[in-house]
Amino acid sequence: MTKDDLTAVDPMIVKKVGYLKEFVNSDGWKLIKEEIRKQIYDHTVAFGSKTEMSIHEIDYRRGALLTLNGFLSYPDNLLESLENQLPLNE
């Protein structure tokens, strides 16, 4: 293995990073994030405002919160993962 093999950049990763950066900064993603945050807020308020909740509703709301939080952070996590595959000198 040569030094060039270690510093070779996969052009597809560079493209993906560019696409994700463009997406993360887009108005569409900002709108989606706003709507997801509203959903998270609604589920959180429901936990605090209801005096009685069935175990099924608790499980549903917990699952919804975990899913929404995961979806909200997915583009940033994917971008970070791809950027970690790029050489440091890029």
Number of C-alpha atoms within 10 A of each C-alpha: 5 6 7 8 8 9 13 10 14 11 10 9 15 16 11 15 19 13 12 17 14 12 14 16 10 11 11 11 15 13 11 12 17 13 12 17 16 12 15 19 13 13 17 14 11 14 16 8 8 8 7 9 11 8 9 9 12 15 12 13 18 15 12 15 20 13 12 17 14 12 13 17 11 12 16 14 12 14 18 12 12 15 16 10 12 17 12 8 5 8
